[in-house]
Amino acid sequence: MADNWIFVEARKLVTHVEGKRKSSPITFQTGFGPSGLPHIGTFAEVTRTTFIRHAFEELTGKLTQLIAFSDDMDGLRKVPSNLPNRELIAQHLGKPLCHIPDPFGTAASFSEHMNQKLIEFLKRYQLQHDFRSSRDQYFDGVFNDVLVRAIEQVEEIKAVILPTLKPENRPEWSPFMPICEHCGRNLTTIVKAHNARQYEVVYECRGGLHTSFAGCGYHGKRSILNGGAKVGWKVDWALRWTAFDVDYEMFGKDLIESYNISKKICCILGGTPPQGYFYEMFLDEEGKKISKSVGKGITIDQWLSYAPLESLTYYLYINPKKAKRLHFDVIPRYVDEYLSCLKDYHLPSPEENYYNNPIWHIHCRQPDPHVWESEINFSLIHNLVSALGIDDEHMILDYVERYDDKANTAQALLLPMVRGCIRYYQDHILPHKKFHTPSSEEKRLIRDLEIRLSDLPSDVDAERMQTEVFTVAKDNDIPAKDFFKLLYQTLLGQESGPRLGPFFKLLGLEEVRLRLYAISH
C-alpha cells in the first residue's frame, strides 16, 4: 500500500497496538488549551491526527475514536490581551479556567465559553471527535484510580521530574496542584507533604513555584480525588494516556522532551505510552515561529476568504516535519498543487498511487470529490485579474471559460476560486503594484514581440506564444529571464509572474497584442 508519511505512521500504530489486545476502540488524542480561542494550530493537529486515524482504519478495519481534550483545570497565568472585561478576569488569575467567569458573558465559565467554541470549530470543519474536559474527568472521579497510583508512586515520579528542574525549584516540587480551599487558586499552592494512605496533600497557598504572583497564605489539607487537585503538565499528559488508554498522539517539536518525560511517568502509573509523532512549527513571513501571542501568520478564516478549505488541508498534509511559512503569499502555490492532485485523482492508476494521492486523505475517502480536468489554476486566475485590473467575476469567468471550457464543468470550485482571486488581488497585489516605465530600447524589444505575435493565427496555442518570447530574447542577445522580468514589470506591475505562454492564451492573443502595443508606443 501507500508509502506516504500517513500510512507509515498508521503501520507503526498497527504494530504498537498488536500486543495490547484491546476490546475498546483504538484511541487517538489531541489537546486544547482553553485560555484562548481555537486557531489554525488546533485545526492542524486534529486534521493531521484524522489523516492517521483514517489510514489506520483502512489498514485494519478496527474501530477508532479521537478524543479532543480541553485542559480547563489549568490555572490562568495572564489575561489574554484580546479579551473583553480584562479587569474582571485579572481578579481570578491563578484559578482553574473552569472556575473563572466568562468575560463574554455567554457561558457559565471562561473555559466553558472556549470549549463551546472548540466544539463548534471542530463541527464546522467536520472533524469527528469525542470531546472531554479536564474539569469533568477530575470532578467526576474518572482520574481517581490513576491519581491514587500517582500519590503512591510520588517518589518515583519526582525522580523523573526533579533532574529536569532548576535546583532551586526541586525541594518544593510536587506532581499535585491542589485547589486552595480559601481563594480557589491552584497555581499558588505549594505541597508540603503527601499522605498516600488518605489520598491527600498538605499545602500552603503562597505562590512562587508555578507563578510569580502571591497566594492568599492559607494552610490546609486537601484530597487529591474528585477535583480537589490536578497534576502538573507532564504528569497530567501521562495521566490522560493511562486513564484513556491513548494509543496515538501528535505534538509540536517543542514538546519532544515533555513527551519523553511523560512516557516514563505513564509507565510508572501503570499505562502504556502512546505512539507519538512530532510536527514542526509554522513560520510567519519573516521566518519566525508563530505562536498564540507572537507572529504574523494567517488565520483559517483569512485563508478561506481566498481559497477552499481543501487547499489548507493539503498544506497541512505536506511534510509536517518541515517548518513551513504560513502567510498569504503561500496560498496560490498550495491551491495550485491541490488542484493538480485533484486532477490526477480521477485518472486510472494503481491502488498504491490512489492511496498516495493527498486527495484520498483530504476528502476522508469521500466517494465523489470534485472532478477537476482543467488546466486553470489559482495563479493563472489571479494573474488574469491582476493584468485586467477588474473585479467583475463574470468577466473573469468569461475569459477563463473561453480559455478552457473544461473549467466550466466544475463551477462549485471555479466560481469561489475566481471570487477568492479577486479578493486576493485587492488585498495583497493591488497595494504593491508598481508598473515599470520602459526605456526606448526596452520598448523596441516589446514592440518586436508584439509584431511577432501579430503574425500568429488567432487559435495559436500557449507553447507557440511561449516560444516567441524566448525567440525575441535570443535574437536580441539578452538573457531570457531579463526579458520575462521586463514583461512582468510592464504588464503586471510585479517582479515575477506566471508562465507567459499559458497566461497569454488565457488573456487572449488580441488582448495581449493591444497591451504590448500600448506599452511600446
C-alpha positions in Angstrom: 0.0 0.0 0.0 1.0 3.7 0.1 4.3 4.8 1.4 3.4 8.4 2.3 4.1 9.6 5.9 0.5 9.0 6.9 0.5 5.3 6.0 4.0 4.9 7.5 2.6 6.2 10.8 -0.6 4.1 10.5 1.5 0.9 10.1 3.7 1.9 13.1 0.4 2.2 15.1 -0.7 -1.3 13.9 2.5 -2.7 15.3 2.1 -0.7 18.5 -1.4 -1.9 19.3 -0.9 -5.6 18.3 0.2 -6.6 21.7 -2.4 -4.7 23.7 -5.4 -6.9 22.7 -7.8 -4.0 23.2 -11.5 -4.7 23.2 -12.2 -0.9 23.2 -11.7 1.4 20.1 -8.1 2.4 19.2 -7.8 5.8 20.8 -6.3 9.0 19.3 -6.0 12.2 21.3 -5.4 15.8 20.7 -5.1 18.5 23.4 -6.5 22.0 23.6 -5.6 24.9 25.9 -8.8 26.9 26.5 -7.1 30.1 27.6 -7.8 31.3 24.0 -9.9 30.5 21.0 -9.2 27.5 18.8 -6.9 28.5 16.0 -5.1 27.2 12.9 -2.7 25.1 15.1 -5.7 23.4 16.7 -7.1 22.7 13.2 -3.7 21.4 12.0 -3.3 18.9 14.9 -6.8 17.5 14.7 -6.7 17.3 10.9 -3.3 15.5 10.8 -4.4 13.1 13.5 -7.5 12.4 11.5 -5.3 11.5 8.5 -3.6 8.8 10.6 -6.9 7.7 12.0 -8.5 7.1 8.6 -5.4 5.4 7.2 -5.3 3.1 10.3 -9.0 2.2 9.8 -8.3 1.4 6.1 -5.4 -0.9 7.1 -7.2 -2.7 9.9 -10.9 -2.2 9.8 -10.8 -1.6 13.6 -13.0 0.9 15.4 -11.3 4.2 16.5 -12.1 7.3 18.5 -10.4 10.7 18.6 -10.5 12.5 22.0 -10.4 16.2 21.8 -9.3 17.1 25.3 -9.6 20.5 26.9 -7.3 21.2 29.8 -9.7 23.5 31.5 -8.4 22.7 35.0 -5.2 24.6 34.1 -4.7 27.8 36.0 -4.7 31.1 34.2 -1.3 32.7 34.3 -2.0 36.0 32.5 -5.0 37.8 31.0 -5.1 37.4 27.2 -4.9 40.8 25.5 -7.8 40.2 23.1 -10.4 39.6 25.8 -13.2 41.9 27.0 -13.6 42.7 30.7 -9.9 42.1 31.3 -10.2 43.8 34.8 -12.8 41.2 35.9 -10.6 38.3 34.7 -7.5 39.8 36.4 -9.1 39.2 39.7 -9.1 35.5 39.1 -5.5 34.9 38.0 -4.2 31.6 39.3 -7.6 29.9 39.3 -8.5 27.0 37.1 -10.1 28.2 33.9 -13.3 26.3 34.7 -13.7 28.5 37.8 -13.2 31.9 36.2 -16.2 33.9 34.9 -16.8 34.1 31.2 -15.5 37.5 30.0 -18.0 37.3 27.1 -21.0 36.7 29.4 -22.4 33.9 27.4 -21.4 30.8 29.4 -21.0 29.6 32.9 -17.2 30.0 32.9 -14.2 31.2 30.9 -13.4 27.7 29.8 -17.0 26.7 29.0 -17.1 29.5 26.5 -13.8 28.4 24.9 -14.9 24.7 25.0 -18.1 25.6 23.2 -16.1 27.4 20.5 -13.8 24.4 20.2 -16.7 22.0 19.6 -18.3 24.4 17.1 -15.0 24.8 15.4 -14.4 21.0 15.0 -18.0 20.5 13.8 -17.7 23.3 11.3 -14.8 21.6 9.7 -16.4 18.1 10.0 -13.7 16.8 12.2 -15.2 13.8 14.1 -14.3 13.8 17.8 -15.2 12.8 21.3 -14.9 16.0 23.4 -13.7 15.6 27.0 -12.9 18.3 29.5 -10.3 18.2 32.3 -12.9 19.5 34.8 -15.4 16.7 34.1 -12.7 14.0 34.3 -11.3 15.3 37.6 -14.5 16.2 39.4 -16.4 13.1 38.2 -13.7 10.8 39.5 -12.6 9.4 36.1 -9.0 10.1 37.0 -9.2 8.9 40.6 -7.7 5.4 40.1 -4.7 6.9 38.3 -4.3 9.7 40.9 -4.1 7.1 43.6 -1.3 5.4 41.8 0.4 8.8 41.4 0.4 9.6 45.1 1.5 6.0 45.9 4.4 6.4 43.4 5.1 10.0 44.1 8.8 9.5 44.8 9.3 7.6 41.5 7.6 10.4 39.6 9.8 13.0 41.4 12.9 11.0 40.4 11.9 11.5 36.8 10.9 15.2 37.0 13.4 16.8 39.5 16.5 16.4 37.4 14.8 18.5 34.7 14.1 21.4 37.1 16.3 24.3 38.3 18.0 23.3 41.6 16.1 26.0 43.5 12.7 24.6 42.4 13.4 21.0 43.3 12.7 20.9 47.0 9.1 22.2 46.8 8.0 20.4 43.6 5.1 18.0 43.7 3.1 16.5 40.9 0.0 17.7 42.6 -1.5 21.2 42.4 -4.3 21.3 45.0 -7.0 23.9 44.7 -6.8 26.3 47.6 -10.0 25.9 49.7 -9.8 29.6 50.7 -9.0 31.5 47.4 -9.7 28.8 44.8 -6.3 29.1 43.1 -4.2 26.1 42.1 -1.2 28.0 40.7 -0.2 29.4 44.1 -0.4 26.2 46.2 2.8 24.5 47.4 2.6 20.9 48.6 4.4 20.4 51.9 3.6 16.7 52.4 1.9 13.7 50.7 -0.3 11.3 52.6 -0.8 8.3 50.3 -3.0 6.4 52.8 -5.5 9.2 53.0 -5.0 10.3 49.3 -4.4 13.9 50.4 -1.7 16.5 50.5 -0.7 19.2 53.0 -0.3 22.5 51.2 0.4 26.2 51.6 -1.1 28.9 49.3 1.8 31.3 48.9 2.9 31.2 45.2 6.4 31.3 44.0 6.8 27.9 42.2 4.2 27.8 39.4 3.7 31.6 39.1 5.2 34.9 40.0 2.1 36.2 41.9 1.4 35.6 45.6 -1.2 33.3 47.2 -3.6 34.0 50.0 -1.4 32.4 52.7 -3.9 29.7 53.6 -2.5 26.4 55.1 -4.6 23.2 54.8 -5.1 19.6 53.7 -6.8 18.6 50.5 -7.9 15.3 49.0 -6.3 14.8 45.6 -9.5 13.0 44.4 -12.7 14.3 42.8 -11.3 17.6 41.7 -9.5 18.6 44.9 -6.3 18.8 42.9 -4.9 18.5 39.4 -1.5 17.3 38.4 1.1 19.4 36.6 1.5 19.3 32.8 3.9 16.4 32.1 2.2 14.3 34.8 -1.2 15.3 33.5 -0.3 14.2 30.0 0.7 10.8 31.3 -2.4 10.7 33.5 -4.6 11.1 30.4 -2.7 8.5 28.4 -3.2 6.0 31.2 -6.8 6.8 32.1 -8.0 6.8 28.5 -5.6 4.1 27.2 -4.4 6.5 24.5 -2.7 4.8 21.5 -1.6 7.7 19.4 -0.9 11.4 19.9 0.8 14.1 17.9 2.6 17.1 19.4 4.7 20.1 18.4 8.5 19.8 18.1 8.9 22.0 21.2 7.2 19.2 23.3 9.6 16.4 22.4 11.3 16.5 25.8 7.9 16.7 27.5 6.7 13.7 25.5 9.7 11.6 26.6 9.3 12.5 30.2 5.6 11.8 30.2 6.3 8.4 28.6 8.3 7.4 31.7 5.6 8.7 34.1 3.0 6.8 32.1 4.8 3.6 32.8 5.1 4.4 36.5 1.3 5.0 36.5 0.8 1.5 35.0 -0.1 2.7 31.5 1.4 2.1 28.0 2.7 5.3 26.4 1.1 6.1 23.0 2.8 6.1 19.7 3.9 9.7 19.1 4.6 11.9 16.2 6.1 15.4 16.4 5.5 18.1 13.8 7.3 21.3 13.1 6.0 24.8 13.9 4.5 27.3 11.4 6.6 30.3 10.5 5.5 33.8 9.6 6.6 35.9 6.6 9.9 36.7 8.4 10.7 33.1 9.1 9.8 33.4 12.8 7.8 30.8 14.8 4.1 31.6 15.0 2.6 31.2 18.5 -0.8 32.3 20.0 0.6 35.7 21.0 3.6 36.2 18.7 3.9 36.1 15.0 2.2 37.4 11.9 0.7 34.3 10.4 -2.7 33.8 8.7 -5.9 32.6 10.3 -8.2 29.9 8.9 -10.9 32.5 8.1 -8.4 34.6 6.3 -7.2 31.6 4.2 -10.8 30.6 3.4 -11.6 34.2 2.2 -9.2 33.5 -0.7 -9.2 29.7 -1.2 -11.1 26.5 -0.5 -10.6 24.7 2.8 -9.2 21.7 1.0 -6.2 23.7 -0.1 -5.4 24.5 3.5 -5.8 20.8 4.4 -3.4 20.0 1.5 -0.9 22.5 3.0 -1.1 20.5 6.3 -0.7 17.2 4.5 2.7 18.2 3.0 5.7 17.2 5.2 4.6 18.1 8.7 8.2 17.6 10.0 9.4 20.6 7.9 8.9 24.1 9.2 6.8 26.0 6.6 5.8 29.6 6.1 2.2 30.2 6.8 1.5 33.5 5.2 -0.7 35.0 2.4 1.9 34.5 -0.3 1.9 30.7 0.0 -1.8 30.4 -0.9 -1.5 30.4 -4.7 1.1 27.6 -4.6 -0.9 25.3 -2.4 -4.2 25.9 -4.2 -2.5 25.0 -7.5 -0.9 21.9 -6.0 -4.2 20.8 -4.6 -5.9 21.2 -8.0 -3.1 19.2 -9.6 -3.6 16.4 -7.2 -7.4 16.6 -7.7 -6.9 16.3 -11.4 -4.8 13.2 -11.1 -7.1 11.6 -8.5 -9.7 10.6 -11.1 -7.2 9.2 -13.6 -6.9 5.4 -13.7 -3.9 4.4 -11.5 -2.6 1.6 -9.4 -4.0 1.3 -5.9 -0.7 2.4 -4.4 -0.9 5.7 -6.3 -4.5 6.1 -5.3 -3.6 6.0 -1.6 -0.5 8.2 -2.1 -2.6 11.0 -3.6 -3.3 13.6 -0.9 -6.9 13.8 -2.1 -7.7 10.4 -0.6 -6.7 11.8 2.8 -8.0 15.3 2.4 -11.5 14.2 1.5 -11.5 11.4 4.0 -12.4 8.8 1.5 -15.5 10.6 0.2 -16.7 8.7 -2.9 -17.0 11.8 -5.1 -14.7 14.7 -4.5 -15.0 17.3 -7.3 -13.7 16.2 -10.7 -11.1 18.8 -12.0 -9.9 18.3 -15.5 -9.0 21.9 -16.4 -5.5 23.5 -16.7 -6.8 26.6 -15.0 -5.4 27.2 -11.5 -5.3 29.9 -8.9 -2.1 31.5 -10.2 -3.5 31.9 -13.7 -6.7 33.4 -12.5 -5.1 35.9 -10.1 -2.6 37.0 -12.7 -5.5 37.5 -15.1 -7.3 39.6 -12.5 -4.0 41.5 -12.0 -3.5 42.1 -15.7 -7.1 43.2 -16.3 -7.4 45.2 -13.1 -11.0 44.4 -12.8 -13.3 42.9 -10.1 -16.1 41.7 -12.3 -16.3 38.0 -11.6 -18.5 37.3 -14.6 -16.0 38.9 -17.0 -13.2 36.9 -15.4 -15.2 33.7 -15.8 -15.8 34.5 -19.4 -12.1 34.7 -20.0 -11.4 31.5 -18.1 -14.1 29.5 -19.9 -13.0 30.7 -23.3 -9.5 29.6 -22.5 -10.6 26.1 -21.2 -14.2 25.0 -21.5 -13.4 22.1 -19.1 -13.3 24.7 -16.3 -17.0 25.2 -16.7 -17.7 21.6 -15.6 -16.6 22.3 -12.0 -18.4 25.6 -11.2 -18.5 24.6 -7.5 -14.7 25.1 -7.4 -14.3 27.6 -10.1 -16.6 30.4 -9.0 -15.4 30.6 -5.4 -11.8 30.5 -6.7 -12.5 33.5 -9.0 -14.0 35.4 -6.1 -11.1 34.5 -3.9 -8.6 35.6 -6.5 -10.3 39.0 -6.8 -10.1 39.4 -3.0 -6.5 38.3 -3.0 -5.7 40.8 -5.7 -7.4 43.6 -3.9 -5.8 42.8 -0.6 -2.3 41.7 -1.5 -1.4 42.6 -5.1 -3.0 45.9 -5.9 -1.5 47.8 -2.9 2.0 46.8 -4.0 1.7 47.2 -7.8 4.4 49.4 -9.4 4.5 49.4 -13.2 7.8 49.9 -14.8 8.2 52.6 -17.5 10.3 51.0 -20.2 13.2 52.7 -21.8 13.4 53.3 -25.6 15.5 50.1 -26.0 13.0 48.1 -23.8 10.1 49.5 -25.9 11.9 48.2 -29.0 12.1 44.7 -27.5 8.4 44.7 -26.5 7.4 46.0 -30.0 9.4 43.2 -31.5 7.3 40.7 -29.5 4.1 42.4 -30.5 4.9 42.2 -34.2 5.8 38.5 -34.0 2.6 37.8 -32.2 0.7 39.7 -34.9 1.8 37.1 -37.4 0.3 34.2 -35.5 -3.2 32.8 -36.1 -5.9 33.6 -33.6 -6.1 30.0 -32.4 -2.4 29.7 -31.7 -1.5 27.5 -28.7 0.2 28.6 -25.5 3.5 26.8 -26.3 4.0 28.7 -29.5 3.5 32.1 -27.8 5.9 31.0 -25.1 8.4 30.2 -27.8 8.1 33.6 -29.3 9.1 35.2 -26.0 12.3 33.1 -25.9 13.0 33.9 -29.6 12.8 37.6 -29.0 15.3 37.3 -26.2 17.6 35.1 -28.2 17.5 37.2 -31.4 18.4 40.3 -29.4 21.1 38.6 -27.4 19.6 39.2 -23.9 19.0 36.7 -21.1 15.5 35.3 -21.3 15.0 35.8 -17.6 15.6 39.5 -18.0 13.1 39.8 -20.8 10.5 37.8 -18.8 11.1 40.2 -15.9 10.6 43.2 -18.2 7.3 41.8 -19.4 6.1 41.1 -15.8 7.1 44.6 -14.7 5.3 46.3 -17.6 2.3 44.1 -18.0 1.6 43.1 -14.4 3.4 45.7 -12.3 5.4 43.0 -10.4 8.8 41.4 -10.4 7.7 37.8 -11.3 4.7 36.1 -12.6 3.1 33.2 -14.4 4.4 31.2 -17.3 3.7 33.6 -20.1 2.5 31.3 -22.8 -0.5 29.9 -20.9 -1.1 33.4 -19.5 -1.2 35.0 -22.9 -3.5 32.2 -24.1 -5.8 33.0 -21.1 -5.7 36.7 -21.8 -6.3 36.2 -25.5 -3.9 36.9 -28.4 -5.6 40.1 -29.4 -5.7 41.5 -25.9 -2.0 40.7 -25.4 -1.1 42.4 -28.7 -3.1 45.5 -27.7 -1.4 45.8 -24.4 2.1 45.2 -25.8 1.4 47.9 -28.4 0.2 50.4 -25.8 3.4 49.8 -23.7 5.8 50.0 -26.6 4.4 53.2 -28.3 
